[in-house]
């Protein structure tokens, strides 16, 4: 993986995590990181242009946008196995397997997030030497990122940020692979429950 790709993954990992005051305090560090680790001036400008609208919001506005974008909608959430398997019971097994693979690669999750939290996996992909040991992680993230982008409106500033992943790092998944994964994903049962049974 090239240094540019690794740098984009690290930037996405930071930008796509839940924003707090530190997000704004680190803006100059992020810009310096872009200038130091992304090789061409055109790419540097493109990355800065795409992340800048987020820094123009207040902390409250940004947090509300983040929650509305990633927390309230199943098709734009930031959890890998949720995109792959939806509400399937298989998701629990997939999470355990992913956690095991991360551990066997020599890494540990240091946050309270689940092992399939996409910002954390983007950072992992940037640093792990042999990512193929982690169950084809790059292709899996490409599918999830592509699915999120498909479901984000163009007016959402997070879309421009996430597009960086598909421009500089990932290949758009083939339609055949998308179709196979769509079959595996189970939608949540949102129908109203029947009246409760009465027991004596």
C-alpha positions in Angstrom: 0.0 0.0 0.0 1.3 3.4 -0.9 2.0 6.2 1.6 -0.8 8.3 0.0 -3.3 5.5 0.6 -2.2 5.0 4.2 -2.4 8.7 4.8 -6.0 8.9 3.4 -7.0 5.9 5.6 -5.7 7.6 8.7 -7.4 10.9 7.8 -10.7 9.1 7.2 -10.4 7.2 10.5 -10.1 10.5 12.4 -12.7 12.4 10.4 -15.3 9.6 10.6 -15.0 9.2 14.3 -17.6 10.9 16.5 -16.6 14.6 16.7 -15.8 16.3 20.0 -13.9 19.6 20.7 -10.6 17.8 20.0 -11.8 17.4 16.4 -11.5 21.2 15.9 -8.4 21.6 18.0 -6.6 19.0 15.7 -7.5 20.7 12.5 -4.1 22.3 12.0 -2.5 18.9 12.7 -4.6 17.2 10.1 -3.7 19.8 7.5 0.0 19.4 8.4 -0.3 15.7 8.1 -2.0 16.0 4.7 0.9 18.3 3.5 3.6 16.0 4.8 2.2 12.5 3.8 0.2 13.1 0.6 2.7 13.3 -2.2 1.1 15.7 -4.8 -0.1 19.2 -4.3 -3.3 18.6 -6.2 -4.3 15.7 -4.0 -3.4 17.7 -0.9 -5.8 20.5 -2.1 -8.5 18.0 -2.9 -8.4 16.4 0.5 -8.4 19.7 2.3 -11.3 21.0 0.2 -13.4 17.9 1.0 -12.9 18.0 4.8 -13.1 21.8 5.2 -16.9 22.1 5.3 -17.0 20.0 8.5 -14.8 22.5 10.2 -17.1 25.3 9.3 -19.9 23.9 11.5 -20.2 24.5 15.2 -19.5 21.5 17.5 -23.2 21.1 18.1 -24.1 21.3 14.4 -21.4 18.8 13.6 -22.5 16.3 16.3 -26.1 16.6 15.2 -25.1 16.0 11.6 -22.9 13.0 12.6 -25.7 11.4 14.6 -28.3 12.0 11.8 -25.9 10.7 9.2 -24.5 7.6 10.8 -26.5 6.6 13.9 -30.1 6.9 12.8 -30.0 5.0 9.4 -29.2 1.3 8.9 -27.8 1.9 5.4 -25.3 4.6 6.4 -24.1 3.2 9.8 -20.4 2.8 10.5 -20.3 -0.9 11.4 -18.9 -3.3 8.8 -20.8 -6.5 9.6 -24.1 -4.6 9.8 -23.6 -3.7 6.1 -22.6 -7.3 5.3 -25.2 -9.2 7.3 -27.8 -6.7 8.5 -30.0 -8.0 11.3 -28.8 -11.6 10.8 -27.9 -13.7 13.8 -24.7 -14.5 11.9 -23.5 -11.0 12.7 -22.5 -12.0 16.3 -20.3 -14.8 14.9 -18.8 -12.5 12.3 -17.9 -10.0 15.0 -16.2 -12.6 17.1 -14.2 -13.9 14.1 -13.1 -10.4 13.2 -12.0 -9.7 16.7 -10.0 -12.9 16.7 -8.3 -12.0 13.4 -7.4 -8.6 14.7 -5.9 -10.1 17.8 -4.0 -12.7 15.8 -2.6 -9.9 13.6 -1.1 -8.5 16.8 -3.5 -5.6 17.4 -6.1 -4.9 20.2 -9.1 -2.6 20.1 -8.5 0.2 22.6 -12.0 1.8 22.4 -15.4 0.7 23.6 -16.6 0.4 20.0 -17.3 -3.0 18.4 -14.6 -4.7 16.5 -16.3 -3.8 13.2 -16.4 -0.1 13.7 -15.3 1.3 10.3 -13.2 4.2 11.4 -11.1 1.9 13.6 -10.8 -0.7 10.7 -9.6 2.1 8.4 -6.8 2.9 10.7 -6.0 -0.8 11.1 -5.8 -1.2 7.3 -3.4 1.7 7.2 -0.9 0.0 9.6 -1.3 -3.8 9.3 1.4 -5.2 7.1 -0.5 -8.2 5.6 -4.2 -7.2 5.6 -5.2 -10.3 3.7 -4.9 -12.2 7.0 -7.8 -10.1 8.3 -10.4 -11.8 6.1 -10.0 -9.7 2.9 -10.5 -6.5 4.9 -9.9 -4.0 2.1 -12.6 -5.6 -0.2 -15.0 -5.7 2.7 -14.5 -2.1 3.6 -14.8 -1.1 -0.1 -18.3 -2.7 -0.1 -19.4 -1.0 3.1 -18.1 2.4 2.0 -19.7 2.1 -1.4 -23.0 1.2 0.2 -22.9 4.2 2.6 -22.0 6.5 -0.3 -24.9 5.2 -2.4 -27.3 6.1 0.5 -25.9 9.5 1.4 -27.4 12.5 -0.2 -25.1 14.8 -2.2 -25.9 17.7 0.2 -24.3 15.8 3.1 -20.7 17.1 3.6 -19.7 13.6 4.9 -20.3 12.2 1.4 -17.4 14.3 0.0 -15.2 13.1 2.8 -16.1 9.4 2.3 -15.6 9.7 -1.4 -11.9 10.1 -0.7 -11.7 6.4 0.2 -13.1 5.4 -3.2 -11.0 7.9 -5.1 -7.6 7.1 -3.5 -7.8 3.8 -1.7 -10.6 1.3 -2.6 -11.9 -0.2 -5.9 -15.6 0.0 -6.4 -16.9 -3.5 -5.8 -18.3 -5.4 -8.8 -22.0 -5.7 -9.2 -21.9 -9.5 -8.9 -20.2 -9.3 -5.5 -22.6 -6.6 -4.3 -25.5 -8.9 -5.3 -24.1 -11.8 -3.4 -23.7 -9.7 -0.3 -27.1 -8.2 -0.6 -28.6 -11.7 -0.4 -26.8 -12.4 2.9 -28.0 -9.3 4.6 -31.2 -9.5 6.6 -33.3 -6.5 7.2 -34.5 -5.7 10.7 -38.1 -6.8 11.5 -39.8 -3.4 12.1 -43.4 -4.7 12.0 -45.6 -4.1 14.9 -45.6 -6.9 17.5 -48.8 -8.8 18.0 -50.8 -8.3 21.2 -48.9 -10.1 24.1 -49.9 -13.6 25.0 -51.6 -13.9 28.4 -50.2 -16.5 30.8 -51.8 -17.9 33.9 
